[in-house]
Amino acid sequence: MEYKTTIRITLLLTAVLLVMGIFIGRLYRVQVSASEDVVSTTDTYTFLTHVSAARGNILDRNGTVLVSNRASYNLTINDYIIYSTQSTNRNLLTLVNQCNEMGLEYTDHLPISREAPYVSTYEDLSTNWQSYFKTFMTERDWDLDMTATSLMKQLRDVYRVPEDWSDEDARKVVGIRYELELRHYVYALSTYVLSYDVSSEQLAALIELNIPGVNVETTTIRQYNTTYAAHILGSVGKMTAEEYEVYKEQDYSMDAYVGKEGFEKAFESYLHGTDGEKKTVLSADGEVLEETYTKEPEAGDNVELTIDLDLQMVAEDALAAHIENVRENGLSTSSNSDNDGTGKDAEGGAVVVVSCADGSEGEVLACASYPTYNLSTYSEDFEELLEDPYAPLYNRALQAIYNPGSTFKMVTGIAAVDALDMDPLQGIEDEGVYTYYEDEGFTPKCMVYKNYGLTHGMVDLPRALSVSCNYYFYEVANQIYYKFGHTIDPIDEVAKAMGLGESTGVELSEAVGYRANAETKAMLYENDQQGFYGADALMAAIGQSENKFTVLQLATYAATLANNGTRYRDTFLQRVVSADYSELLKQNEPEVVSKLDISDKAMNAILYGMTLCATDTAEGTARKTFADYPITVCAKTGTAEHDAGGSSHASFLCFAPAEDPQIAIAIYVEKGGSGASLGPIARAILDAYFTEDSTQEVTYAEGIIN
């Protein structure tokens, strides 16, 4: 009996000692630190801090710095020092009140509203901070379902906030204390930064408070040296939990800043440097005694783009001026299409310029989307940008897919010559209304007949391109449809080789779109059992039906025509150089993606027709812009019908010089009314490319059909 009692007493004492050990260990973690990076004595305090490396610069092809870094000052709090004072809460309240007085935002992720009656703001936190809060509650053995009011009471007690303090003052201090304590539980979190990017004036006012443990951390912040190219440059921000799962394998700290979109994201591996580590020794009263790097930070590499800032500026300005002018004044001559619009309802648009010059094929020289926004004020303007009905955050150059309209007709023309073995100079009589499918109730019309009751008369392939005769391409498509077993496979094969409905290979996220064919129709209309009919073939041949491509793909298509059927992978990256510009790390080279064997007969007819489009002073649909241009331009206009109501969409393709193409351009304006009206935008870009100083004033052409 006595033996059993002894065993029970021994077990009881052991359990008591174990529980005491757990509480003592937890108390130590809460009041001091669990980090092995901290060493303290009665006289000094030594700790290690993470030092973020500066990101590399982003430059245009000519060396103009588009995105760089500027010095920034963050205000940090050292918990060891501030807790060693006799007035921790009072000092924190003084600090926060000074921040509020200056309108300086400070970091507080405690999921409790800042004013009583307290409510939970847990759902407003990012997934990362929700996870951190759960860790905090678990470490304290507190119920996650505790109400905000109960939690606030618990925290006031734990942090010994005076009972006579107001709810507002108590909440301010409790939020800061929570942030400090959280870093003892979540070791991936770095030193607590009270406020980021503090101005020198604000910094001086805060330092004058002379509060122990308040330190200044020098870092860098992204600086945008241009208001252009917002849709492609992108921005940086703190990692999400999902991103951390990827970047942690690359030794990123959990609170690292990474590229969120655009080039900042696409070239993250080059731009993000190697972070460092700094050892700091403080005296008992917070004075810095020693600072040394245990690991020097290494800045990221510099990325040189294919973008030409001068061309980018011209493209954006000309596009914006055109759309704003059309919205206000409309086109000088209405297209009078079924949509019965004149362009006053124009919404947005895009311009893409691609090089076809030897050695730089596939390089994107400009990529503009309108409306746009300012990256420097992106965060402040975000909500307003989201609510804008014209969707300025939408990258129309890479993400939007559109019917190309008549700009597609070169595809059909090549298929006609090389698959049907049609003589490109063989005439087809334009009768205005195509009646082959009249019994089925389908009688498409040539646009000139629809708008003016006229016909083009006898047309061959070059003239059909120049005047954009739908009737000619209806007949060609019908012949292909019947010769190739009720398909338009030859047209589809040419379109694919030209990059339409295919990935361009660029480093940014892009939509792919799709080509009009039986497979696409089956995919889009799963319950449609009718198949791919002659009517589908006719509409596809003139760039309607389910043909939907990005503006970048249209520019690639134009460049591929300029290169006689050789398609290159598109790229925004010219080269990567080291942080000090002393070493070339990567040089991009042109990469052939596909080659289409186009006969000389077909190619010559296409080039002649596109040249006539720009130079034929009587009929060419782009004549008002380029008939007097000193450089011979190959062009094609397009006006695409759609189901959204209002004016037709407007499209335009060109490349120049016709004899030795250097540059290809694609332009698209939603509800722009007429493709011919976009010619002046292209002319302004060509002026900027072929002359040192562009003096061409952008004028507005009449709304010639197609």
C-alpha positions, 0 to 999 in steps of 0.5 A: 500500500505504502509502495503504491502511494509513493509511486502515485506521489512520484507520478504527480510530482513529475506531471506538475514539473512537466506542466511547469516546464511547459509554461515556463518555456512558453512564458520565455518565448512570449517575453523574450525570444525563441530565435536562435539568431538572438544573443543577449547579455546584461550589457548588449543585445545582438541579433541577425536581420534579413536584408532584401537585395535590390531588384535589377533594373528594366530597360528598353532596347536603347538602354533607357531605364524604365523601372529602377529603385529608389532609396526608402526608409522603413521604421522598425521596432526592436521588441527586446529594447522597447520591452526593457523600458518601464513605459512600453505601452505608453511609448507605443501609444505615443509612437502610433499617435504621432503616425496618425497625426502625420497621416502615416499608415502603420502595420497592424494585422490584428483581426479586430476592428480599430473601434469599439464595439469590436468585430472580427476582421479576420475575413479581410486578411490575406490567407498568409495573415489568417494563417499567422493569426491561427498560429498565434491563437494556437500557441496561446491555447486560445479558442479560435472562435473567441469573439472579437470583444473577448479577444480584446479583453484577453489581450488588454489583460496580457499586455497590461494595458491600463484600465483607465485607457480608452478603447481606442488607445488600448486597441492601438497598442494591442495591435502593435503588441500583437505584431511583435509577439507574432514574430516569436511564433512565426519565425519566417516573419522578419523584423516588425516594420511599423511603417514602410517608405517613410518620408524624411520629414516624417522620419525626423518627427518620429526619431525626435520622440526618442523612443528606445527600440525604434530604428530606421531601416534603409531599403529600396522601393520600385521606381517607375521612370515612365508613365508608358507601358503600364500593362506590360511592365507590371508591378511587385508585391508581397508573396501570397501563401501560394506563391511562397510554396513556389519561391521558398525552394529558391530561398525567398523569405516569406515576406519577400516582394516578387513580381505580380504581373508583366515583366516584373513577374516574367523575368523574376528569376533575373530581377530578384537578387540574393538577399543578405544578412546583417548582424547588429549589436545594441547597447541596453538602451538601444544604441547601435554599437556594431553593424556588420554583414554576415552575408552581403546582399547581391542586387538582381540582374538588369533586363533589357527589353525589345521594347523601344520607348519612343515607339511605345510612346508614339503608339500609346499617344496616337491610339489614345488620341484617335479613340478620344477623337472618335468618341467625341466626333465620330468618323467623318463618314459613317460605315452605315453597316448593320451595326449602324455606328460611326465610332462614337461608342468606341471603347478601347483598343490596342497596338502591337509593333513587331520587328521583321528586320534581319537579326531581330525578327520576332522582337516586340517593339511596342505593345500598347493598350488603351485605356491605360493607367499610371504604375506609380499610383497603381495602388492608390488608384486600384479601386477606381480603375476596377470600377472604370467601365472601359476596363483600363487594367485589361491588356487588350493587346495580349488578353482580348480576342477579336474577329480580324475582319478583312485583315484575314483575307490574305490567308484565304488568298494564299489558300486559293492560289496554292491549294485551289491552284487558282490564277491570282489574276483570274477575275470573278464578277462581284454581283453584290449579293452572293446567292449560292446558298439562297435556298438555305436563306443565306445571302451575304453581301459585299460591303460596298453593296450593303452600304452604297448599292454598288459592286466592284465589278470584275476583281482579281486577287490583288484588287480584291485585297485592295478594295476588300471585296467580300464577294471575291472571297465568298466565291473562293471559300465556297470552291475550297469548301467543296473541293476539300470535302466540306472543310476549309482545311487549306485556309485553316493550315495557312492561318495556323502557320501564320500564328493565328490561334497559336501561342506566340511564345512571348514571356507574358501571359496571353490568350490564344484564341481560335480559328474557325473550323469544324473542331472549334465549332464543335468545342464552342457549341457542344450541343450543335449537331449541324456540323460545319457548313458552307455558310460557316466557310464563307464567313470564316474566309472574310475573318468572321465566324469563330476566327478570334485572335489577339492583336499580338497574333495579328502583328505576328501574322503581318510579320510572317507575311513580311518574312514570306511565310517564316514565323518567328517566336515573339519575344520581349527579351533582348538580353540580360546583363549583370547588376553592374552592367559588366557581364552579358548573361543572356542574349536572345536570338531569333527563333523560327517557329514554323515555315509556310511554303508559299508559292511566288505566284501567291506571295507576289499577288498578296504583296501587290494587293496590299501595296495597292491597298495603300497606294491606289489613289482611286480605290485602295482602302488605306489610300487616304493615309499612305498614297503620298507616303515616301515609303511603300507600305503593304497594308490591309484594313478590316471592319469586323461585325460583332454581336455586342451592338453599336459600331463595328470593330476596326482593324488594320495591318501593315508592314514596310518598306514593301521591298525590304520589310523592317517593321510590322504593325497591328491595330485594333479598336473596339467599335472603332467603326472603320479599319481605314480610320486607323491608318494615321496611327500606323503612319505616326509609328512608321514616321517615328521608326524611319525618322529620328524625329517624328513630325507627322501630325496625326490626322483622322481619315474618313471612314472608308469601308474596310 
